[in-house]
């Protein structure tokens, strides 16, 4: 251990060794799988294999009917606010920014994101569609995984 003595750093382990004392054993190695604080769950969708949950850290879990849970090996690279099954197959994960990430598998590798037309203030997803409110308070919608975005009207939100 290092100590300060008369303005100088002193290694007291060195003094112990010089006095013939055995050094203390090193702490045992450990692996911290989980973060110190849980992240709030943001959304979920039903898959053929169970419920797919997403959270604010971009983490994903698939919870089977027997209540066993499996986590994705890698997180989406930003906070995820919404998830939906894509019309073309696979899953869409929508970041807080409005970026849309796609994966063929609920816990699989995600694609490079499709950018929204502008920064989003709020996003949601359902039925393969993503809607968002942008910085100008315009309601926008995509039905093709973020490839194209259009201004949404109230009647557009029913599908």
C-alpha positions, -999 to 999 in steps of 0.1 A, spaced: 0 0 0 12 35 -7 12 61 21 23 97 23 49 104 48 65 138 53 55 148 18 69 116 2 51 85 -11 62 54 8 54 18 -2 47 1 31 48 -33 14 85 -27 7 91 -19 44 72 -52 53 93 -72 29 125 -57 43 114 -66 78 108 -102 66 70 -102 66 52 -120 38 33 -98 14 -4 -101 16 -20 -124 -11 -34 -106 -41 -72 -103 -42 -89 -131 -60 -98 -124 -97 -135 -118 -104 -156 -111 -134 -184 -85 -131 -211 -95 -156 -237 -71 -146 -235 -33 -143 -238 -18 -108 -272 -3 -115 -300 -18 -135 -312 2 -165 -349 8 -170 -367 -14 -194 -381 6 -223 -400 -17 -246 -408 -53 -255 -422 -73 -284 -434 -109 -288 -413 -133 -308 -419 -169 -317 -394 -178 -290 -407 -155 -262 -407 -119 -251 -378 -96 -264 -370 -68 -239 -348 -37 -245 -334 -12 -221 -318 22 -219 -283 9 -223 -291 -9 -256 -292 -43 -238 -316 -70 -251 -330 -101 -235 -352 -129 -248 -374 -144 -221 -388 -178 -230 -422 -192 -219 -404 -212 -192 -391 -179 -178 -355 -186 -188 -337 -155 -200 -309 -151 -225 -290 -118 -230 -275 -106 -263 -238 -109 -266 -235 -73 -276 -256 -42 -269 -271 -19 -295 -246 11 -295 -270 35 -279 -300 37 -255 -329 18 -271 -364 32 -267 -385 9 -289 -385 -25 -306 -407 -41 -332 -407 -70 -356 -398 -58 -391 -423 -63 -419 -394 -78 -440 -385 -102 -412 -361 -97 -383 -363 -69 -357 -360 -32 -356 -344 -15 -326 -349 23 -323 -324 44 -304 -333 75 -285 -317 95 -313 -342 79 -338 -316 58 -354 -330 24 -366 -309 -7 -362 -319 -40 -378 -311 -76 -368 -323 -109 -383 -322 -125 -349 -336 -109 -317 -302 -112 -300 -281 -111 -331 -257 -85 -344 -273 -53 -354 -268 -35 -387 -253 -1 -392 -281 24 -383 -304 41 -406 -304 78 -397 -337 97 -390 -342 130 -410 -334 150 -379 -328 145 -342 -358 129 -324 -374 141 -292 -395 109 -289 -398 76 -307 -421 45 -306 -424 14 -327 -451 -12 -334 -462 -34 -363 -430 -29 -382 -434 9 -382 -414 35 -364 -428 69 -355 -411 99 -339 -414 135 -330 -385 155 -343 -369 187 -329 -394 208 -349 -423 188 -333 -432 172 -366 -445 137 -365 -426 114 -389 -429 78 -397 -410 50 -415 -423 16 -425 -391 4 -442 -367 2 -413 -356 38 -415 -346 38 -452 -372 65 -459 -391 88 -435 -424 107 -442 -444 133 -423 -471 113 -406 -508 122 -404 -532 108 -378 -547 83 -402 -512 69 -410 -508 58 -374 -535 31 -375 -515 7 -397 
